[in-house]
């Protein structure tokens, strides 16, 4: 079994776009098709980012729910640190076992949020992530695109620190994801996330099926 016998699929988009729901539905569909989805010790599960490891969850809590607003570069480096831990502890080992991993966010979120919306630069943020990524990029990235005004209306209850940044910030994030899609057309697909959940799920499944077939796997 090769070092990359598994498949890495990431769901991306602005806050409130429905990516967490779509990641869960995709895992359910692929699991029902008999594929080895999720980490070995949590079959069928979505891997969330930042998070997925004890270190990553601690960083997630600090970044999204802590009382302090870090400098943008501090923020970018903390996300990169959580990601490096996830790559080392979960992603590379599970991909070497041939698992199909579905992630709720990955490096493209940093490119959109910190690189573009925070103004740090896409190339610069990608550069600080490279060592921790160890050459790992998704086989398929699905960006759920929608008007930020609508996605913000979808958000209910209390907002985390990123969600609370407001509409202008979310518009910059959307532009950031558009830049990511233009930069990495070989692996990124943009899907209209404003439609019915079932319609979006169908398009997500079709895109995933093409990628899985290219790796010799069937996919519901």
GILINKA-V643302 format. One record per run of one state. SS is the DSSP state (alpha for helix, beta for strand, coil for the rest). FROM is the first residue (numbers start at 1). TO is the last residue. If there is no record, write none. Layout:
ss: [SS	SS]
from: [FROM	FROM]
to: [TO	TO]
This chain:
ss: [coil	beta	coil	alpha	coil	beta	coil	alpha	coil	beta	coil	alpha	coil	alpha	coil	beta	coil	alpha	coil	alpha	coil	beta	coil	alpha	coil	alpha	coil	alpha	coil	beta	coil	alpha	coil]
from: [1	7	13	19	33	37	38	40	43	47	49	54	66	72	97	100	105	107	118	122	134	140	146	148	155	163	166	167	184	188	193	197	215]
to: [6	12	18	32	36	37	39	42	46	48	53	65	71	96	99	104	106	117	121	133	139	145	147	154	162	165	166	183	187	192	196	214	220]
